[in-house]
Amino acid sequence: MAKYEAKDFSYLLGKVDGLSEAQLKAHFGLYQGYVNKLNEIWEKMGTADKSKVNYSFGEYSELRRREPVAYNGTVLHELYFANLGKDGEVSADLKKAIDASFGSFDAWVQDAKAILASGHGWCQLVYDWNFNRVSNMFIQSEHHVGLWPNVSILCSIDAWEHAYMIDYGTKKPDYLANVMNALNWKVINERFDRVRASGGAK
């Protein structure tokens, strides 16, 4: 398997209101760590002895157990960084879908903030193909608890301490208020447009 290369998000430096260059650079470094571990896991999976797998312990078994942590840590950060940097407004189509699920756009914002304030983890605005609606998803633990099957992520918001500690310390509510105002709706709208083009949100 070819080595996966981390994406370059340096274009965000100085362009995300409420997040300093120091905060973003530290976060980029953590993301690079997930990419490195994902590559390491994939490389070792290629040589691990599959005949010695075991629920209690086995090299291949442990690699498979840790793979979702590195994989989701990589991809969720890429989605988060890509939808940072205020640009545009929520589209009429997406706002209609949000209103249908939450009652109003403001109610969606309130729900997202409530999820993000509920503990370590992520809030994902997703299109849920199972119930044909947009919903908020709370991903917890090591980026692998709370993931729903058969959804498309529209907006990814990181609320782990590493996302805000340099700039905000323990003032998490201030980070949440600012990050909700620093979303790139052009990117989020494009993700929703791809859902609609695939037959969703009818």
C-alpha positions in Angstrom: 0.0 0.0 0.0 1.3 3.4 -1.0 2.3 5.8 1.8 -0.5 8.3 2.6 0.7 11.9 2.5 -0.6 14.5 4.9 -2.5 17.4 3.3 -1.2 20.9 3.5 -3.5 23.3 5.4 -1.0 26.1 5.8 -3.2 28.3 3.7 -5.4 28.7 6.8 -2.7 30.5 8.8 -3.8 34.0 9.6 -7.1 33.4 7.9 -9.3 31.8 10.6 -10.8 34.3 13.0 -10.3 33.2 16.6 -7.5 30.7 15.9 -3.9 31.9 16.1 -1.1 30.7 13.9 0.4 29.0 17.0 -2.8 27.2 17.7 -3.2 26.0 14.1 0.4 24.9 13.7 0.2 22.9 16.9 -3.0 21.3 15.6 -1.4 20.6 12.2 1.4 18.8 14.0 -1.0 16.6 15.9 -2.8 15.7 12.6 0.6 14.8 11.1 1.0 12.4 14.0 -2.2 10.6 13.1 -1.1 10.3 9.5 2.3 8.9 10.6 0.6 6.3 12.8 -1.8 5.3 10.1 1.0 4.6 7.7 2.9 2.7 10.4 -0.2 0.6 11.1 -0.8 -0.2 7.5 2.8 -1.1 6.9 2.8 -3.5 9.9 -0.5 -5.0 8.9 1.1 -6.2 5.8 3.6 -8.4 7.7 1.7 -9.3 10.8 0.9 -13.0 11.3 -2.8 -13.5 10.7 -2.7 -17.0 12.0 -2.0 -15.7 15.6 -5.0 -13.4 16.0 -6.8 -13.5 19.3 -9.4 -11.5 21.2 -7.0 -11.0 24.2 -3.9 -10.2 22.2 -2.4 -10.7 18.8 -0.2 -8.3 16.7 -2.6 -8.2 13.8 -5.6 -8.0 16.2 -4.2 -5.0 17.9 -3.3 -3.3 14.7 -6.9 -3.7 13.5 -8.2 -2.4 16.9 -6.0 0.7 16.7 -6.5 1.4 12.9 -9.8 3.2 13.4 -8.2 5.6 15.9 -5.4 6.7 13.4 -7.7 6.5 10.4 -10.5 8.6 11.9 -8.0 11.0 13.5 -6.6 11.6 10.1 -9.8 12.0 8.1 -11.8 13.9 10.7 -9.0 16.5 11.0 -8.9 16.9 7.2 -12.6 17.5 7.1 -12.4 20.0 10.0 -9.5 22.0 8.6 -11.1 22.0 5.1 -14.3 23.6 6.6 -12.5 26.3 8.5 -11.9 29.9 7.2 -15.1 31.8 6.9 -16.4 31.9 3.3 -20.0 32.3 2.2 -23.2 31.6 3.9 -25.3 28.4 4.3 -27.0 27.7 1.0 -30.8 27.8 0.7 -31.0 24.1 0.1 -28.9 23.2 3.1 -30.7 25.7 5.3 -34.0 24.1 4.2 -32.7 20.7 5.3 -31.4 22.0 8.6 -34.7 23.8 9.3 -36.6 20.5 8.6 -34.5 18.6 11.1 -33.9 21.2 13.8 -36.6 23.7 13.4 -34.3 26.6 12.5 -30.7 27.3 11.8 -30.2 28.9 15.2 -31.5 25.7 16.8 -28.9 23.7 14.8 -26.2 26.0 16.2 -27.5 25.5 19.7 -27.6 21.8 19.3 -24.0 21.7 17.9 -22.7 23.8 20.7 -24.5 21.5 23.3 -22.8 18.4 21.8 -19.4 20.1 21.7 -19.8 21.1 25.4 -20.9 17.6 26.4 -17.4 16.2 26.5 -14.2 15.4 24.5 -14.9 14.8 20.9 -16.4 16.0 17.7 -19.7 17.3 16.4 -20.4 16.3 12.8 -23.3 17.7 10.8 -24.1 14.7 8.6 -26.6 13.7 6.0 -28.1 10.5 7.3 -28.9 8.2 4.4 -30.8 5.8 6.7 -33.4 8.4 7.7 -33.0 10.8 4.8 -32.3 13.9 6.9 -29.4 16.0 8.2 -28.4 15.3 11.8 -25.7 16.1 14.3 -23.4 13.2 15.3 -21.3 13.2 18.5 -18.1 11.3 18.0 -16.3 10.5 21.3 -13.4 8.7 22.9 -10.5 8.1 20.4 -12.4 9.4 17.3 -14.1 6.0 17.0 -17.0 5.9 19.4 -20.3 7.3 18.1 -19.8 6.9 14.4 -23.0 6.1 12.6 -23.1 3.9 9.5 -24.2 5.2 6.1 -23.8 8.9 6.6 -22.0 11.7 4.7 -20.2 14.3 6.8 -21.0 17.8 5.8 -19.3 19.8 8.6 -16.7 18.6 11.1 -16.0 20.5 14.3 -13.2 19.4 16.7 -13.8 20.1 20.4 -10.8 18.3 21.9 -8.6 20.5 24.1 -5.8 20.4 21.5 -8.1 22.3 19.1 -8.3 25.4 21.4 -6.1 25.2 24.5 -3.3 27.5 23.3 -5.7 30.3 22.5 -8.5 29.8 25.0 -7.1 27.8 27.9 -10.1 26.4 29.7 -12.6 28.8 28.2 -14.1 26.3 25.9 -17.4 28.2 25.4 -15.4 31.1 23.8 -13.8 28.7 21.4 -17.2 27.2 20.5 -18.7 30.6 19.9 -15.8 31.6 17.6 -15.4 28.4 15.7 -19.1 28.3 14.8 -18.6 31.8 13.2 -15.4 30.6 11.4 -16.9 27.9 9.2 -16.4 27.7 5.5 -19.9 27.4 4.2 -18.7 27.3 0.6 -17.0 23.9 1.4 -19.9 22.7 3.5 -22.5 23.6 0.8 -20.4 21.7 -1.8 -20.4 18.6 0.4 -24.2 18.9 0.6 -24.5 19.4 -3.2 -22.7 16.1 -3.7 -25.2 14.4 -1.5 -28.1 15.9 -3.5 -26.3 14.9 -6.7 -26.2 11.3 -5.4 -30.0 11.3 -4.8 -30.1 12.5 -1.2 -32.1 15.3 0.4 -35.1 14.9 -1.9 
